[in-house]
Structure formats: C-alpha cells, structure tokens
C-alpha cells in the first residue's frame, strides 16, 4: 500500500494532466457524435466530477457567476 501512495505522490502532476486530457478528449468526442443519449450520460459523469473537484468550490462558482454578469 505504501508503494502505491508513494507513486501517487511522486506522479501527482502527471495524474492531473492525463485526467484533464481524458476529460477534454471525451467531451470533444461525445459532442461530435450526433446522438443525444451519450451527451446525457456524459453530463451525469461531469456532474460527479464537478462535485468531487477541488477547484469548483461553491465560493469559486459564485465568483465566476459574478464575473460572468459583469462581462455582459
């Protein structure tokens, strides 16, 4: 178990990079397909990822909403 945790700590930046690449690529491929069924499934998956995200906190979402209103 200690070896796995050590590997995760040592490769943290790469894990985030490839996770981001996978999410972005999946989003592009799914949006390019004509069916709506996969869009719905991917939307649910993104909601889960958004929920566990350390970046998308409620306070950050509120700040982004305020900035979006100012931009209009």
C-alpha positions in Angstrom: 0.0 0.0 0.0 2.8 2.4 0.8 4.3 1.9 -2.6 1.0 2.9 -4.3 0.8 6.1 -2.2 4.4 6.9 -2.9 3.8 6.5 -6.6 0.7 8.8 -6.5 2.6 11.5 -4.6 5.5 11.3 -6.9 3.3 11.4 -10.1 0.6 13.8 -8.9 1.2 16.4 -11.6 1.1 13.8 -14.4 -2.1 12.2 -12.9 -3.9 15.6 -13.1 -2.5 16.3 -16.6 -3.7 13.0 -18.0 -7.0 13.2 -16.2 -7.6 16.6 -17.8 -6.6 15.3 -21.2 -9.1 12.3 -20.8 -12.0 14.6 -19.8 -11.3 17.1 -22.5 -10.9 14.4 -25.2 -14.0 12.6 -24.1 -16.0 15.8 -24.1 -15.0 16.7 -27.6 -15.7 13.2 -29.0 -19.1 13.0 -27.3 -20.1 16.4 -28.5 -19.1 15.5 -32.1 -21.4 12.5 -32.2 -25.0 13.1 -33.4 -26.8 11.1 -30.7 -28.1 12.7 -27.6 -28.0 9.6 -25.4 -24.2 9.8 -24.8 -24.5 13.5 -24.1 -26.8 12.8 -21.2 -24.6 10.1 -19.8 -21.5 12.3 -20.1 -23.4 15.2 -18.5 -24.1 13.0 -15.5 -20.4 12.0 -15.3 -19.3 15.6 -15.5 -21.7 16.5 -12.6 -20.0 13.8 -10.5 -16.5 15.1 -11.5 -17.7 18.6 -10.7 -18.9 17.5 -7.3 -15.6 15.9 -6.3 -13.5 18.7 -7.8 -11.3 20.7 -5.5 -11.4 23.7 -7.9 -15.2 24.0 -8.3 -16.0 25.0 -4.8 -19.3 26.9 -4.1 -17.3 30.1 -3.4 -15.4 29.8 -6.7 -18.6 29.2 -8.6 -20.1 32.3 -7.0 -17.1 34.4 -8.0 -17.3 33.1 -11.6 -21.0 33.8 -11.8 -20.4 37.4 -10.6 -17.6 37.8 -13.2 -19.9 36.5 -15.9 -22.6 39.0 -15.0 -20.1 41.9 -15.1 -18.9 40.7 -18.6 -22.4 41.0 -20.1 
